[in-house]
Amino acid sequence: MLAQEQVELVERALGVLDELARNLVVSRRMLGQDYRSLALDHGISEGAVRMRLSRALNRMSRAIESG
C-alpha cells in the first residue's frame, strides 16, 4: 500500500469518530500526549481516556475492515 493510500485510510477511519474520540486518538497516537494530560485537558478521568481510546480504535479498525 502506498503512503498516500495509508493516509487516506487513516483519515477515513478518523472520520467515523466523534470530535472527542478523534481528538484523543490524534493527541495520543500522533502527538504522543500522555493519558494524564489528555484527562486534564478534556476534564475526564484517565480511566475514561483509556476506555474512550480503546473504543475509538476499535471503531476505526472496523471502519478500515469494512472498506
N, C-alpha and C positions, 0 to 999 in steps of 0.2 A: 504494500500500500504506500502510495506517495505521501509525502509530508502534508501537502495541501489537502489530500483526501482525509488524513487523520484530523487535521484542524477542523474541517467541515463536519466530520463525525462528532467530535467533541462539542462543537458549537450547537449542533442539532440536539445532542443529548442534554446539554445545559438548558436548552430551550424548553424542555419538558418540566423544568423545576420552577417553583415559585421563587420570588425575589430573595427571600431569606435563605432558602436552601442553596440557591445559585451563589449568593454572596459567601456563604460558609464554605462551599466547595472551592471556589476560586481563592478565597483567603487562605484556606488550609493547604490545599493541594498545589496551588500555583505560586502563592506568595510565601508559604511556609509559616504562617501565623500559628502560634500555639493555641491549645484548647482554652486555656485560662484567658488569654487576650480576647479570643472570639467570644467567650462567655461574657466578659466585662463589656465589650463593645456592643453586644446585642441584648444585654440585660437578661440573660438566661443562665442557667447553671451549666457547669462543664459537662455533666451527665446529659443534659438536654442537647448540648452541642454535639456530643458524640452520637447520640441517637438520631438526631436530625441529619448528620452527615452520613451515617450508615444508611438511613432510608433514602437519602438523596442519591447516593452512589448506587444503590440497588435500582432505583428508578432509571438512572442513566444507563445502567447495564441492560435493563430490559428494553429501553428505547433503542439501544445500539443493536441488540439481538433481533429486534423486530424489523429493523431496517428503516 
